[in-house]
């Protein structure tokens, strides 16, 4: 069964902002908005900080839910959440990402495997609002491996669990 989802935003980051920064503060590396990304099987997203990171890496591409973002805004009384602050590659609407954990699925021309929740880090309390780290547990997004690459573009896309 397939469904139509909306790929609302896509980002890449040339470098890490938080990794290795415990006790040092952020590096200040913003996510870069793009209209499309080129995904390479087993490697990741061209131009992203995790491209070729390590063999069989679980987070070659990461997804975050617009529905979760709206609930976070409402529950923590955030006027306007910067979705890129989540440090995920793709903002998507129309699918519960937790249902994709452990599943292979096609998103447009990509074949991905949902490897695990993209667990939030404690930095979320700084970049979003105090309490965000705890709130996001179980709702942090989805880490995926890229099994078959291609181009993913913003807009409507078909998603099918394989």
C-alpha positions as CSV (number, residue, x, y, z in Angstrom):
1,X,0.0,0.0,0.0
2,X,1.3,3.4,-0.9
3,X,0.5,6.9,0.3
4,X,1.3,10.4,-0.9
5,X,3.4,12.4,1.6
6,X,4.7,15.9,1.4
7,X,8.4,16.6,1.6
8,X,8.2,20.1,3.0
9,X,11.8,21.0,3.5
10,X,15.2,19.5,2.8
11,X,18.5,20.5,4.5
12,X,22.1,19.4,4.5
13,X,24.9,20.5,6.7
14,X,28.6,20.8,5.7
15,X,29.8,20.2,9.2
16,X,28.6,19.2,12.7
17,X,27.2,21.8,15.1
18,X,27.0,19.8,18.3
19,X,29.1,16.6,17.9
20,X,32.2,16.8,20.0
21,X,31.1,20.0,21.6
22,X,30.1,18.9,25.1
23,X,30.9,21.7,27.5
24,X,32.2,23.9,24.6
25,X,29.0,25.4,23.2
26,X,27.8,25.1,19.6
27,X,30.0,25.6,16.6
28,X,27.3,27.7,14.9
29,X,27.0,25.6,11.7
30,X,23.5,26.1,10.3
31,X,21.6,23.6,8.2
32,X,21.5,24.7,4.5
33,X,18.1,24.6,2.8
34,X,18.1,22.9,-0.6
35,X,15.3,22.0,-3.1
36,X,16.7,18.5,-3.7
37,X,19.4,16.1,-2.5
38,X,21.3,13.3,-4.2
39,X,21.4,10.2,-2.1
40,X,24.0,7.5,-2.6
41,X,23.3,3.9,-1.5
42,X,25.4,3.0,1.5
43,X,27.0,6.4,1.7
44,X,24.5,9.1,2.5
45,X,23.6,12.5,1.0
46,X,26.1,14.3,-1.2
47,X,27.3,17.4,0.5
48,X,26.1,16.4,4.0
49,X,28.3,16.0,7.0
50,X,27.5,12.3,7.3
51,X,28.3,11.4,3.7
52,X,30.6,8.4,3.8
53,X,30.8,8.6,7.6
54,X,31.3,4.9,8.2
55,X,30.2,1.6,6.7
56,X,26.6,0.6,7.3
57,X,25.9,3.9,9.1
58,X,22.3,4.0,10.5
59,X,21.8,7.7,9.8
60,X,22.7,8.1,6.2
61,X,19.5,10.3,5.9
62,X,17.2,11.5,8.7
63,X,13.6,12.5,8.6
64,X,11.5,14.6,10.9
65,X,7.7,14.9,11.1
66,X,5.8,18.2,10.6
67,X,3.0,16.8,12.8
68,X,5.5,16.3,15.6
69,X,6.9,19.8,15.0
70,X,3.3,21.3,15.4
71,X,2.7,19.3,18.6
72,X,6.0,20.5,20.0
73,X,5.1,24.1,19.3
74,X,1.7,23.6,20.9
75,X,2.8,21.7,24.0
76,X,5.8,23.9,24.8
77,X,4.1,27.1,23.7
78,X,6.6,27.9,21.0
79,X,5.4,30.7,18.7
80,X,7.4,29.5,15.6
81,X,9.7,26.5,15.7
82,X,12.6,26.7,13.4
83,X,12.3,23.2,11.9
84,X,16.0,23.2,10.8
85,X,17.0,23.3,14.5
86,X,16.1,19.6,14.7
87,X,19.2,18.9,12.5
88,X,17.3,16.4,10.4
89,X,17.6,16.3,6.6
90,X,14.0,16.0,5.6
91,X,10.8,17.5,7.0
92,X,7.9,15.3,6.0
93,X,4.1,15.3,6.5
94,X,1.6,12.5,6.0
95,X,3.3,9.6,7.7
96,X,4.0,8.4,11.3
97,X,7.7,8.0,11.2
98,X,7.8,5.6,14.1
99,X,5.8,3.1,12.0
100,X,8.8,3.0,9.5
101,X,11.3,1.8,12.1
102,X,12.5,-1.7,11.0
103,X,10.8,-1.4,7.6
104,X,12.1,-1.0,4.1
105,X,10.2,1.7,2.2
106,X,10.3,3.6,-1.1
107,X,10.2,7.4,-0.9
108,X,10.0,8.7,-4.4
109,X,12.9,7.0,-6.2
110,X,14.8,6.2,-3.0
111,X,14.7,2.9,-1.2
112,X,15.4,3.4,2.5
113,X,15.4,1.2,5.6
114,X,14.2,2.7,8.8
115,X,17.0,1.8,11.2
116,X,15.9,3.5,14.4
117,X,14.5,6.6,16.1
118,X,16.7,9.7,15.7
119,X,17.0,10.2,19.4
120,X,17.2,13.9,20.5
121,X,20.3,15.2,22.3
122,X,20.4,17.5,25.3
123,X,21.2,20.4,23.0
124,X,17.5,20.6,22.0
125,X,16.9,22.4,25.3
126,X,19.2,25.1,24.1
127,X,18.3,25.4,20.5
128,X,14.5,24.9,20.9
129,X,13.4,25.5,24.5
130,X,14.0,24.0,27.9
131,X,12.0,20.8,28.1
132,X,12.4,20.0,24.3
133,X,14.9,17.2,24.9
134,X,12.6,15.3,27.2
135,X,9.5,16.0,25.0
136,X,11.2,14.8,21.9
137,X,12.1,11.3,23.3
138,X,10.2,8.9,21.2
139,X,9.4,11.7,18.6
140,X,12.9,12.6,17.5
141,X,12.6,11.5,13.9
142,X,13.8,8.6,11.9
143,X,17.4,7.5,11.0
144,X,17.6,5.6,7.7
145,X,20.1,3.7,5.6
146,X,19.9,4.4,1.9
147,X,19.5,1.0,0.0
148,X,18.9,2.5,-3.4
149,X,19.9,6.0,-4.2
150,X,18.6,8.8,-6.4
151,X,17.3,12.3,-6.1
152,X,14.7,13.5,-3.5
153,X,12.9,16.7,-4.2
154,X,10.7,18.9,-2.1
155,X,7.0,18.4,-2.9
156,X,4.5,15.5,-3.1
157,X,6.1,12.1,-3.1
158,X,4.8,8.5,-3.0
159,X,5.8,6.4,0.0
160,X,5.3,2.7,0.0
161,X,6.4,0.1,2.6
162,X,8.1,-2.7,0.8
